[in-house]
Structure formats: C-alpha cells, structure tokens
Amino acid sequence: MGREEPSPCEQLRGGLEAATPGRPPRAVVSSHPLGAGEMMMIEGGPLRSVHAPRSETGGGHAVLLQLEGGCVIEQPAGVCELTPGSMVILDDSKRTVRTVTGA
C-alpha cells in the first residue's frame, strides 16, 4: 500500500518546524476547506522559512495574501516583496523561500 502524502497544511507546519530546529516555530497554522482547495492562515513563525516543492509534476499553485507586516518571497523565476494588502501566486512545483521583513 502506498504512503499517503501529507496535506499542504501539514507540509507547511513541517517546513516551519524544520526552519527552527530544536525550538518551536512560534507559528499558528490553521486550515479551512475552500471549494476544491484549502485556505491556510499563518500567524507568527520564523524569520526565514524554506518550502520544498510540493509536486514535481507542477499543476499546483498557492496564493499568498499579506495581511500585516511584510515578507520577501523567492522562487527560481523571481523575487517579490509583499506588504499589507499585496498578493502573489506561487508555483508549488518550485522551491520557495519566505523571509519576514516587517512585524
């Protein structure tokens, strides 16, 4: 029997935990169904986190909406800075680095 992949929310929690080995990430991740997708909210967390590709075949996307503070998102195709109210669509098949820039 094949091993079931963790949900995107579980993968996100795992990435936050891996970003701060030996210390709690001080992040709260909540997940809510949203049609065929899932809405995740992140409060707090490490100043820098690296998220491995969720799918090698592509097809998956993530939409990030920055509500407060700021962060820089890096993927192989480019870098963008998010400020309150800004949004970015990410390719889940690419490695993503998130760096917090504002409280």
TIKEZA-506078 format. One record per residue: residue number from 1; x, y, z of N, C-alpha, C in turn. Coordinates in pm, whole numbers, always signed. Atoms other than C-alpha are relative to their C-alpha. Layout:
# residues N
+-----+--------+--------+--------+--------+--------+--------+--------+--------+--------+
!  nr !   n_c1 !   n_c2 !   n_c3 !  ca_c1 !  ca_c2 !  ca_c3 !   c_c1 !   c_c2 !   c_c3 !
+-----+--------+--------+--------+--------+--------+--------+--------+--------+--------+
! NUM !      X !      Y !      Z !      X !      Y !      Z !      X !      Y !      Z !
...
+-----+--------+--------+--------+--------+--------+--------+--------+--------+--------+
# end
This chain:
# residues 103
+-----+--------+--------+--------+--------+--------+--------+--------+--------+--------+
!  nr !   n_c1 !   n_c2 !   n_c3 !  ca_c1 !  ca_c2 !  ca_c3 !   c_c1 !   c_c2 !   c_c3 !
+-----+--------+--------+--------+--------+--------+--------+--------+--------+--------+
!   1 !    +83 !   -117 !     +0 !     +0 !     +0 !     +0 !    +89 !   +124 !     +0 !
!   2 !    -80 !   -122 !    +10 !   +139 !   +345 !    -97 !    -20 !    +91 !   +119 !
!   3 !     +5 !    -95 !   -111 !   +215 !   +608 !   +157 !    -75 !   +125 !    -45 !
!   4 !    +79 !   -118 !    +33 !    -33 !   +896 !   +160 !    +81 !   +126 !    +31 !
!   5 !    -73 !   -125 !    -21 !   +122 !  +1243 !   +117 !    -71 !    +86 !   +103 !
!   6 !    +64 !    -90 !    -97 !    +65 !  +1492 !   +397 !    -72 !   +114 !    -73 !
!   7 !    +74 !   -110 !    +59 !   -183 !  +1771 !   +328 !    +92 !   +122 !    -10 !
!   8 !    -81 !   -122 !     +8 !    -46 !  +2113 !   +225 !    +18 !    +68 !   +136 !
!   9 !    -10 !    -61 !   -133 !   -122 !  +2238 !   +577 !   +103 !    -74 !    +85 !
!  10 !    -99 !    +78 !    -76 !    +79 !  +1953 !   +734 !   +140 !    +24 !    -54 !
!  11 !   -130 !    -28 !    +60 !   +364 !  +2019 !   +488 !    +50 !   +137 !    +45 !
!  12 !    -38 !   -134 !    -44 !   +362 !  +2387 !   +583 !    +44 !     -2 !   +145 !
!  13 !    -40 !    +11 !   -141 !   +372 !  +2305 !   +954 !   +138 !    -65 !    +10 !
!  14 !   -129 !    +69 !     -1 !   +662 !  +2065 !   +888 !   +113 !    +91 !    -44 !
!  15 !   -100 !    -94 !    +47 !   +851 !  +2333 !   +695 !    +33 !   +105 !   +105 !
!  16 !    -23 !    -98 !   -105 !   +807 !  +2582 !   +977 !    +79 !    -62 !   +115 !
!  17 !    -72 !    +68 !   -108 !   +928 !  +2326 !  +1233 !   +145 !    -24 !    -42 !
!  18 !   -135 !    +26 !    +48 !  +1232 !  +2241 !  +1017 !    +83 !   +128 !     -5 !
!  19 !    -71 !   -127 !    +10 !  +1320 !  +2610 !   +989 !    +61 !    +42 !   +134 !
!  20 !    -51 !    -36 !   -133 !  +1382 !  +2633 !  +1365 !    +30 !   -127 !    +78 !
!  21 !    -27 !   +126 !    -67 !  +1542 !  +2301 !  +1470 !    +24 !    +19 !   +150 !
!  22 !    -19 !     -2 !   -145 !  +1521 !  +2237 !  +1843 !    -80 !   +107 !    +71 !
!  23 !    +82 !   -104 !    -62 !  +1292 !  +2534 !  +1900 !   -136 !     +3 !    -67 !
!  24 !   +131 !    -11 !    +63 !   +920 !  +2577 !  +1846 !     -3 !   +119 !    -97 !
!  25 !     -1 !   -107 !    +98 !   +849 !  +2789 !  +1537 !    -82 !   +122 !    +39 !
!  26 !    +84 !   -111 !    -46 !   +609 !  +3015 !  +1731 !    -95 !    +46 !   -109 !
!  27 !    +95 !    -31 !   +106 !   +364 !  +2997 !  +1445 !   -128 !    -76 !    +26 !
!  28 !   +129 !    +66 !     -6 !     -3 !  +2916 !  +1440 !    -47 !    -16 !   -144 !
!  29 !    +46 !    +28 !   +135 !   -119 !  +2748 !  +1119 !   -139 !    -61 !    +12 !
!  30 !   +136 !    +55 !     +0 !   -492 !  +2697 !  +1072 !    -40 !    -27 !   -145 !
!  31 !    +39 !    +43 !   +134 !   -657 !  +2529 !   +776 !   -152 !     -8 !     -9 !
!  32 !   +144 !     +2 !    +21 !  -1007 !  +2566 !   +633 !    -28 !    -40 !   -145 !
!  33 !    +34 !    +37 !   +137 !  -1166 !  +2396 !   +328 !    -52 !   +122 !    -77 !
!  34 !    +45 !   -110 !    +85 !  -1228 !  +2635 !    +38 !    -23 !    -57 !   -140 !
!  35 !    +30 !    +63 !   +128 !  -1400 !  +2467 !   -256 !    +88 !   -122 !    -19 !
!  36 !    -90 !   +112 !    +27 !  -1155 !  +2224 !   -417 !   +137 !    +21 !    +65 !
!  37 !   -129 !    -31 !    -60 !   -869 !  +2393 !   -233 !     -8 !     +8 !   +151 !
!  38 !    -10 !    -12 !   -144 !   -773 !  +2483 !   +119 !    +57 !   +139 !    +32 !
!  39 !    -52 !   -129 !    -44 !   -723 !  +2818 !   +293 !    +81 !    -23 !   +126 !
!  40 !    -85 !    +13 !   -118 !   -433 !  +2830 !   +538 !    +35 !   +139 !    +48 !
!  41 !    -40 !   -128 !    -59 !   -362 !  +3116 !   +775 !   +120 !    -26 !    +90 !
!  42 !   -122 !    +14 !    -80 !    -17 !  +3161 !   +929 !    +14 !   +126 !    +84 !
!  43 !    -26 !   -111 !    -90 !    +38 !  +3379 !  +1232 !   +132 !    -27 !    +70 !
!  44 !   -131 !    +18 !    -62 !   +396 !  +3425 !  +1350 !    +89 !    -90 !    -83 !
!  45 !    -91 !    +91 !    +68 !   +672 !  +3183 !  +1263 !   +141 !    +54 !     -5 !
!  46 !   -140 !    -41 !     +7 !  +1044 !  +3200 !  +1194 !    +18 !   +116 !    -98 !
!  47 !    -28 !   -111 !    +90 !  +1201 !  +3498 !  +1019 !    +27 !    -47 !   -142 !
!  48 !    -29 !    +54 !   +134 !  +1306 !  +3273 !   +729 !    -45 !   -145 !     -4 !
!  49 !    +42 !   +139 !    +15 !  +1146 !  +2953 !   +605 !    +18 !    -41 !   -146 !
!  50 !    -20 !    +56 !   +133 !  +1220 !  +2729 !   +307 !   -101 !   -112 !    -19 !
!  51 !   +102 !   +100 !    +28 !   +943 !  +2525 !   +150 !    +39 !    -78 !   -125 !
!  52 !    -37 !    +86 !   +113 !  +1033 !  +2231 !    -72 !   -117 !     -8 !    -97 !
!  53 !   +109 !    +16 !    +96 !   +835 !  +2174 !   -392 !   -101 !   -103 !    +49 !
!  54 !   +105 !    +93 !    -43 !   +501 !  +2008 !   -316 !    -30 !   -102 !   -109 !
!  55 !    +28 !    +91 !   +110 !   +475 !  +1847 !   -659 !   +107 !    +16 !   -107 !
!  56 !   -103 !     -7 !   +104 !   +746 !  +1760 !   -910 !    -61 !    +15 !   -139 !
!  57 !    +64 !     -5 !   +130 !   +492 !  +1749 !  -1192 !    -67 !   +134 !    -26 !
!  58 !    +63 !   -130 !    +18 !   +359 !  +2101 !  -1137 !   -151 !     -8 !    +11 !
!  59 !   +145 !     -1 !     -2 !     -3 !  +2200 !  -1166 !    -58 !    +60 !   +126 !
!  60 !    +51 !    -57 !   -124 !    -36 !  +2323 !   -809 !    +46 !   +144 !    +16 !
!  61 !    -33 !   -139 !    -25 !    -42 !  +2685 !   -707 !    -42 !    +38 !   +141 !
!  62 !    +36 !    -55 !   -129 !    -56 !  +2881 !   -385 !    -16 !   +150 !    -18 !
!  63 !    +23 !   -143 !     +3 !   -196 !  +3230 !   -341 !    +30 !    +53 !   +139 !
!  64 !    -33 !    -60 !   -128 !    -42 !  +3439 !    -64 !    -54 !   +141 !     +4 !
!  65 !    +51 !   -133 !    -24 !   -220 !  +3745 !    +70 !    +59 !    +49 !   +131 !
!  66 !    -66 !    -54 !   -118 !    -16 !  +3953 !   +313 !    -98 !    +95 !    +70 !
!  67 !    +95 !    -82 !    -74 !   -250 !  +4094 !   +580 !    +70 !   +105 !    +85 !
!  68 !    -74 !    -90 !    -87 !     +4 !  +4252 !   +816 !   +149 !    -20 !    -23 !
!  69 !   -145 !    +15 !    +10 !   +378 !  +4315 !   +823 !    +45 !     -9 !   -144 !
!  70 !    -53 !    +15 !   +134 !   +588 !  +4226 !   +524 !    +89 !   -122 !    -11 !
!  71 !    -91 !   +110 !    +23 !   +792 !  +3949 !   +367 !    +50 !     +5 !   -143 !
!  72 !    -55 !    +15 !   +134 !  +1006 !  +3869 !    +66 !    -15 !   -147 !    -38 !
!  73 !    +20 !   +134 !    +52 !   +917 !  +3563 !   -142 !    +97 !    -22 !   -115 !
!  74 !    -96 !    +32 !   +106 !  +1187 !  +3398 !   -356 !    -34 !   -135 !    -61 !
!  75 !    +11 !   +123 !    +77 !  +1135 !  +3136 !   -626 !    +99 !    +12 !   -115 !
!  76 !    -99 !     -8 !   +107 !  +1369 !  +3045 !   -913 !    -34 !   +104 !   -108 !
!  77 !    +38 !    -94 !   +106 !  +1170 !  +3269 !  -1152 !     +7 !   +146 !    +44 !
!  78 !     -5 !   -139 !    -42 !  +1194 !  +3580 !   -936 !    -18 !    +19 !   +149 !
!  79 !    +12 !    -41 !   -140 !  +1171 !  +3766 !   -608 !   -104 !   +111 !     +7 !
!  80 !    +94 !   -110 !    -18 !   +889 !  +3984 !   -480 !    -14 !    +31 !   +149 !
!  81 !    +21 !    -43 !   -137 !   +822 !  +4183 !   -166 !   -149 !    +22 !    +23 !
!  82 !   +141 !    -17 !    -33 !   +481 !  +4163 !     -3 !    -14 !    +98 !   +115 !
!  83 !    +35 !    -95 !   -105 !   +341 !  +4450 !   +202 !   -148 !    -21 !    +31 !
!  84 !   +141 !    +22 !    -32 !     +0 !  +4462 !   +374 !    -92 !    +30 !   -119 !
!  85 !    +95 !    -13 !   +110 !   -272 !  +4408 !   +114 !    +50 !    -51 !   -133 !
!  86 !    -50 !    +52 !   +128 !    -44 !  +4267 !   -158 !    -14 !   -151 !     -5 !
!  87 !    +26 !   +142 !    +21 !    -79 !  +3921 !   -308 !    +94 !    -51 !   -109 !
!  88 !    -83 !    +65 !   +101 !   +132 !  +3674 !   -509 !    -54 !   -141 !    -23 !
!  89 !    +36 !   +138 !    +34 !    +55 !  +3345 !   -689 !   +131 !    -75 !    -22 !
!  90 !   -123 !    +78 !     +6 !   +327 !  +3081 !   -643 !    -22 !   -134 !    -68 !
!  91 !     +0 !   +133 !    +62 !   +409 !  +2766 !   -840 !    +47 !    -99 !   +106 !
!  92 !    -33 !    +97 !   -105 !   +401 !  +2477 !   -588 !   +106 !   -101 !    -42 !
!  93 !   -103 !    +95 !    +42 !   +646 !  +2278 !   -801 !   +140 !    +59 !    +13 !
!  94 !   -129 !    -67 !    -16 !   +925 !  +2527 !   -720 !    +30 !    +22 !   +148 !
!  95 !    -45 !    -29 !   -136 !  +1129 !  +2575 !   -403 !    -33 !   +146 !    +32 !
!  96 !    +39 !   -134 !    -41 !  +1005 !  +2881 !   -211 !    +69 !    +38 !   +129 !
!  97 !    -61 !    -53 !   -122 !  +1194 !  +3091 !    +45 !    -81 !   +122 !    +42 !
!  98 !    +77 !   -113 !    -53 !   +994 !  +3329 !   +266 !    +83 !    +63 !   +112 !
!  99 !    -77 !    -73 !   -101 !  +1179 !  +3595 !   +466 !    -85 !   +116 !    +52 !
! 100 !    +79 !   -107 !    -61 !   +992 !  +3821 !   +709 !    +81 !   +128 !     +2 !
! 101 !    -70 !   -128 !     +2 !  +1079 !  +4188 !   +667 !    -65 !   +102 !    +92 !
! 102 !    +69 !    -94 !    -89 !   +824 !  +4359 !   +894 !    -82 !    -74 !   +103 !
! 103 !    +73 !    +64 !   -110 !   +646 !  +4287 !  +1220 !   -142 !    -31 !    -39 !
+-----+--------+--------+--------+--------+--------+--------+--------+--------+--------+
# end
